[in-house]
Amino acid sequence: MLGQPVTARACANIALVKYWGKRDAVLNLPATGSLSLTLAALATQTTVTFDRALAQDELELDGFSARFADTARTSTFLELVRAAAGITMRARVASRNEFPTASGLASSASGYAALALAASKAAGLKLSERELSILARRGSGSAARSIYGGFVRMHAGDTSESAYAEPVTSSLVDRVRMVIAVVGGGAPKSHGSRDAMEHTAATSPYYRPWVELVPKDLDAALAALATGDLEALGTIAEANALAMHASAMAARPAVIYWQPATIAVHNEVRGLRACGVAAWATMDAGPHVKVLTTEEDAPTIAMRVKDIDGVTAVTISASGPAASIVPPA
């Protein structure tokens, strides 16, 4: 019922074939398709209440009043919901991440997926999963994938309606684990993903080759999922992440997220793989390293990387669930 609080929970995802760059910044259309794994250990819970007494939207993030820029971005997103529902009421939004915010752990993906679900329900909308994915994309491109659990493919599409995510079935989903090595304490990153994408696209000589590479990597990764070939999937994921960061590093001036501990974790992963451990590194726009592996090998990897100087936390995550409504207490 309109005016009642609605709470939703969504998990962040890590892209195995990356989303890096937009075709249309206003509609948040990605330059390429992508492939991700939703992670159970990285969750956001968001409550939305539309209230006639409010003169403007309010945003509380992790227990504190949000910055003006974050509140304005949330309000812009809520305008999409209000327009679809035919209402004008402002909303109170309270969101809490169970992991560091804005540090390169995809908090915008889980945040806008949870917001899309909670706000649409609170406004009285009944959206399909595809419609929710399209809505979430308007807030954050990667949020389109966090509507779903497990492996998820994002379609670049030709229009706003054709740029959406959908789940990908694979026998690997129960076997895989992601070891998340947090570097530098999860401090906010110096380059926001959105600005860094735009800067890379505008100035990097490696950006166009990156865009041309992604469809080939995506096809190969989907084939690996279809056959249950984790080695092939991991090899593609690691190479694709390095290519994305190469394009960012070649921007002028360079966008560099890596810290010494980032390189040390990569070296450790390569050493473990040479010894027969299933381990492939990937990174998003931040210094943290996520290692794709199996349930059996995850503890070994976690033990080896946790003692690296500069690694401040290590988490092992299984595949996460789809975004969902949290029942009232």
C-alpha positions as CSV (number, residue, x, y, z in Angstrom):
1,M,0.0,0.0,0.0
2,L,1.3,3.5,-0.9
3,G,2.8,5.1,2.1
4,Q,4.0,1.9,3.7
5,P,7.7,1.1,4.0
6,V,9.1,-1.6,1.7
7,T,12.5,-3.2,2.2
8,A,14.4,-5.0,-0.4
9,R,17.7,-6.9,-0.3
10,A,20.1,-7.3,-3.3
11,C,23.6,-8.6,-3.7
12,A,26.5,-7.0,-5.6
13,N,28.0,-8.8,-8.6
14,I,31.5,-9.1,-10.0
15,A,31.8,-8.9,-13.7
16,L,33.7,-11.8,-15.3
17,V,33.4,-10.1,-18.7
18,K,33.5,-6.4,-17.8
19,Y,31.2,-3.5,-18.3
20,W,33.4,-0.4,-18.9
21,G,32.0,2.5,-20.8
22,K,28.6,3.8,-21.9
23,R,27.0,4.2,-25.3
24,D,24.5,6.6,-23.9
25,A,25.1,8.4,-20.6
26,V,21.6,9.7,-20.1
27,L,19.9,6.3,-20.6
28,N,22.9,4.4,-19.0
29,L,23.3,2.2,-22.0
30,P,26.4,0.1,-21.9
31,A,28.9,0.1,-24.7
32,T,29.1,-3.7,-24.7
33,G,27.4,-6.7,-23.1
34,S,28.8,-8.3,-20.0
35,L,28.8,-11.3,-17.8
36,S,28.8,-11.5,-14.0
37,L,28.5,-13.6,-10.9
38,T,26.2,-12.4,-8.1
39,L,27.9,-12.7,-4.7
40,A,26.1,-13.7,-1.5
41,A,28.7,-12.0,0.8
42,L,28.1,-8.5,-0.6
43,A,24.6,-7.4,0.2
44,T,22.6,-4.2,0.5
45,Q,19.4,-3.7,2.3
46,T,17.2,-0.7,1.4
47,T,13.9,0.6,2.8
48,V,11.8,3.1,0.8
49,T,8.8,5.0,2.2
50,F,6.7,7.4,0.1
51,D,5.5,10.1,2.5
52,R,3.1,13.0,1.7
53,A,4.7,15.1,4.5
54,L,8.1,15.2,2.8
55,A,9.1,18.3,0.9
56,Q,12.0,16.5,-0.8
57,D,13.5,13.1,-1.0
58,E,15.7,12.0,1.8
59,L,18.6,9.5,1.7
60,E,20.3,7.8,4.7
61,L,23.3,5.7,3.8
62,D,24.9,3.3,6.3
63,G,23.2,5.2,9.1
64,F,24.2,8.7,8.1
65,S,22.6,11.4,6.0
66,A,24.0,11.1,2.5
67,R,26.0,13.7,0.6
68,F,24.0,16.1,-1.6
69,A,25.3,14.5,-4.8
70,D,24.2,11.0,-3.7
71,T,20.8,12.2,-2.6
72,A,20.4,14.1,-5.9
73,R,21.3,11.0,-7.9
74,T,18.8,8.9,-5.9
75,S,16.1,11.5,-6.4
76,T,16.7,11.5,-10.1
77,F,16.2,7.7,-10.1
78,L,13.0,8.0,-8.0
79,E,11.6,10.4,-10.6
80,L,11.5,7.4,-13.0
81,V,9.5,5.4,-10.4
82,R,7.2,8.3,-9.7
83,A,6.6,8.9,-13.4
84,A,5.8,5.2,-14.0
85,A,3.4,5.0,-11.0
86,G,1.8,8.4,-11.6
87,I,2.6,9.8,-8.2
88,T,4.4,12.9,-6.9
89,M,5.1,12.0,-3.3
90,R,8.7,12.3,-2.1
91,A,10.4,9.3,-0.5
92,R,12.5,8.5,2.5
93,V,15.3,6.0,1.6
94,A,17.5,4.2,4.1
95,S,20.2,2.0,2.7
96,R,22.8,-0.1,4.4
97,N,25.7,-2.0,2.8
98,E,27.2,-5.0,4.5
99,F,30.5,-4.2,2.9
100,P,32.6,-1.1,2.2
101,T,30.7,1.6,0.1
102,A,32.2,3.2,-3.0
103,S,35.5,1.4,-2.8
104,G,35.3,-0.9,-5.9
105,L,33.1,-3.7,-4.5
106,A,30.1,-2.9,-6.6
107,S,28.0,-1.2,-3.9
108,S,26.2,0.8,-6.6
109,A,25.1,-2.5,-8.3
110,S,23.5,-3.9,-5.1
111,G,22.3,-0.5,-4.0
112,Y,20.4,0.4,-7.1
113,A,19.0,-3.1,-7.6
114,A,17.6,-3.0,-4.0
115,L,16.3,0.5,-4.6
116,A,14.6,-0.4,-7.8
117,L,12.8,-3.3,-6.2
118,A,11.9,-1.5,-3.0
119,A,10.9,1.8,-4.6
120,S,8.8,0.2,-7.4
121,K,6.9,-2.0,-4.8
122,A,6.4,1.0,-2.4
123,A,5.0,3.0,-5.3
124,G,2.5,0.2,-6.2
125,L,4.2,-0.9,-9.4
126,K,4.2,-4.6,-10.4
127,L,7.2,-5.0,-12.6
128,S,8.6,-8.1,-14.2
129,E,12.2,-9.1,-13.6
130,R,13.2,-7.8,-17.0
131,E,11.4,-4.5,-16.3
132,L,13.2,-4.3,-12.9
133,S,16.5,-4.9,-14.6
134,I,15.9,-2.1,-17.1
135,L,14.9,0.2,-14.2
136,A,17.9,-0.7,-12.1
137,R,20.2,0.0,-15.1
138,R,19.0,3.6,-15.1
139,G,20.6,4.0,-11.7
140,S,23.8,2.0,-12.3
141,G,24.7,-0.1,-15.3
142,S,25.9,-3.0,-13.3
143,A,22.7,-2.9,-11.1
144,A,20.8,-4.5,-14.0
145,R,22.6,-7.7,-13.3
146,S,22.1,-7.7,-9.5
147,I,18.3,-8.2,-10.0
148,Y,19.3,-11.9,-10.6
149,G,21.3,-14.5,-8.7
150,G,24.1,-16.7,-10.1
151,F,25.6,-16.1,-13.4
152,V,24.0,-13.2,-15.3
153,R,24.4,-11.8,-18.8
154,M,23.8,-8.2,-19.7
155,H,22.6,-7.3,-23.2
156,A,24.0,-4.1,-24.6
157,G,20.8,-3.6,-26.6
158,D,20.0,-1.0,-29.2
159,T,17.4,0.8,-27.1
160,S,16.6,1.3,-23.4
161,E,14.1,-1.5,-23.6
162,S,16.6,-4.0,-25.1
163,A,19.4,-3.2,-22.7
164,Y,18.7,-5.7,-19.8
165,A,20.1,-8.6,-17.9
166,E,19.0,-12.2,-17.7
167,P,20.3,-15.2,-15.8
168,V,22.5,-17.8,-17.4
169,T,22.1,-21.5,-16.3
170,S,25.4,-23.4,-15.7
171,S,26.4,-26.4,-13.7
172,L,29.3,-24.3,-12.3
173,V,27.0,-22.1,-10.2
174,D,27.1,-24.3,-7.1
175,R,30.8,-25.2,-7.5
176,V,32.3,-21.7,-7.8
177,R,33.5,-19.5,-5.0
178,M,34.9,-15.9,-5.1
179,V,37.7,-15.0,-2.7
180,I,37.5,-11.3,-2.1
181,A,40.7,-9.7,-1.0
182,V,40.1,-6.1,0.2
183,V,43.1,-3.9,-0.3
184,G,43.6,-0.7,1.8
185,G,40.8,-1.1,4.2
186,G,38.0,-0.5,1.8
187,A,38.6,3.3,1.7
188,P,36.6,5.2,-1.0
189,K,38.4,5.1,-4.3
190,S,39.9,8.2,-5.9
191,H,38.2,7.8,-9.3
192,G,34.5,7.1,-9.3
193,S,33.5,4.4,-11.8
194,R,31.2,6.6,-13.8
195,D,33.7,9.4,-14.3
196,A,36.6,7.0,-14.9
197,M,34.6,5.2,-17.6
198,E,33.9,8.5,-19.4
199,H,37.5,9.7,-19.1
200,T,38.8,6.4,-20.4
201,A,36.4,6.3,-23.3
202,A,37.4,9.9,-24.2
203,T,41.2,9.8,-23.9
204,S,42.5,6.2,-23.9
205,P,44.0,4.9,-27.2
206,Y,43.2,1.4,-25.9
207,Y,39.5,2.0,-25.3
208,R,38.2,1.2,-28.8
209,P,40.2,-2.1,-29.0
210,W,38.7,-2.9,-25.6
211,V,35.2,-2.5,-26.9
212,E,36.0,-4.7,-29.9
213,L,37.4,-7.4,-27.6
214,V,34.5,-7.8,-25.3
215,P,32.0,-9.5,-27.6
216,K,34.6,-12.2,-28.3
217,D,35.3,-12.7,-24.6
218,L,31.6,-12.8,-23.9
219,D,30.9,-15.5,-26.4
220,A,33.8,-17.6,-25.1
221,A,32.7,-17.1,-21.5
222,L,29.2,-18.2,-22.3
223,A,30.5,-21.3,-24.1
224,A,32.6,-22.1,-21.0
225,L,29.5,-21.8,-18.8
226,A,27.5,-24.0,-21.1
227,T,30.1,-26.8,-20.9
228,G,31.0,-26.3,-17.2
229,D,34.6,-25.4,-18.0
230,L,35.8,-23.4,-15.1
231,E,39.4,-23.2,-16.4
232,A,38.2,-21.6,-19.6
233,L,35.9,-19.2,-17.8
234,G,38.6,-18.2,-15.3
235,T,41.2,-17.7,-18.1
236,I,38.8,-15.4,-20.0
237,A,37.8,-13.5,-16.8
238,E,41.4,-12.7,-15.8
239,A,42.4,-11.6,-19.2
240,N,39.3,-9.5,-19.7
241,A,39.9,-7.7,-16.3
242,L,43.5,-7.0,-17.2
243,A,42.5,-5.6,-20.6
244,M,39.9,-3.3,-18.9
245,H,42.5,-1.9,-16.5
246,A,45.0,-1.5,-19.3
247,S,42.6,0.7,-21.1
248,A,42.1,2.8,-18.0
249,M,45.8,3.0,-17.3
250,A,46.3,4.3,-20.9
251,A,43.9,7.2,-20.3
252,R,45.4,10.6,-20.2
253,P,45.9,11.3,-17.4
254,A,45.9,7.6,-16.3
255,V,43.3,6.0,-14.1
256,I,45.2,3.7,-11.8
257,Y,43.4,1.7,-9.1
258,W,46.2,-0.7,-8.4
259,Q,48.1,-0.6,-5.1
260,P,51.2,-2.6,-4.2
261,A,49.0,-5.2,-2.5
262,T,46.9,-5.5,-5.6
263,I,50.0,-6.6,-7.6
264,A,51.1,-8.9,-4.8
265,V,47.7,-10.7,-4.8
266,H,47.9,-11.2,-8.6
267,N,51.4,-12.7,-8.2
268,E,50.2,-15.0,-5.5
269,V,47.3,-16.2,-7.6
270,R,49.6,-16.9,-10.5
271,G,51.9,-18.9,-8.2
272,L,49.0,-20.9,-6.8
273,R,47.7,-21.7,-10.3
274,A,51.1,-22.9,-11.3
275,C,50.9,-25.4,-8.4
276,G,47.5,-26.7,-9.6
277,V,45.2,-24.5,-7.5
278,A,42.1,-23.3,-9.4
279,A,42.6,-19.6,-9.1
280,W,41.9,-16.7,-11.5
281,A,42.0,-13.0,-10.5
282,T,39.6,-10.3,-11.6
283,M,39.1,-6.7,-10.5
284,D,36.5,-3.9,-11.0
285,A,37.1,-0.2,-10.6
286,G,39.1,-0.3,-7.4
287,P,42.2,-1.9,-5.8
288,H,40.5,-5.1,-4.5
289,V,41.2,-8.4,-6.1
290,K,38.5,-11.1,-6.4
291,V,39.7,-14.6,-7.1
292,L,37.4,-17.1,-9.0
293,T,37.9,-20.6,-7.7
294,T,36.2,-23.7,-6.4
295,E,34.7,-24.5,-3.0
296,E,37.7,-26.9,-2.4
297,D,40.4,-24.4,-3.2
298,A,38.9,-21.2,-1.7
299,P,40.3,-21.8,1.9
300,T,43.8,-22.3,0.5
301,I,43.7,-19.0,-1.5
302,A,42.2,-17.1,1.4
303,M,44.9,-18.3,3.7
304,R,47.7,-17.3,1.3
305,V,46.4,-13.8,0.5
306,K,45.3,-12.7,3.9
307,D,48.9,-12.3,5.1
308,I,49.9,-10.1,2.2
309,D,50.9,-6.6,3.4
310,G,48.1,-4.2,2.5
311,V,45.3,-6.8,2.3
312,T,43.0,-5.8,5.2
313,A,40.2,-8.4,4.9
314,V,39.5,-11.6,3.1
315,T,36.0,-13.0,2.5
316,I,34.9,-16.2,0.7
317,S,31.6,-15.9,-1.1
318,A,29.4,-18.4,-2.8
319,S,27.0,-17.4,-5.6
320,G,24.3,-15.0,-4.4
321,P,20.5,-15.0,-4.8
322,A,18.2,-12.7,-6.8
323,A,17.0,-9.4,-5.3
324,S,14.1,-10.0,-3.0
325,I,11.6,-8.2,-0.7
326,V,12.3,-8.5,3.0
327,P,9.1,-9.4,4.9
328,P,8.2,-6.9,7.7
329,A,9.5,-7.9,11.1
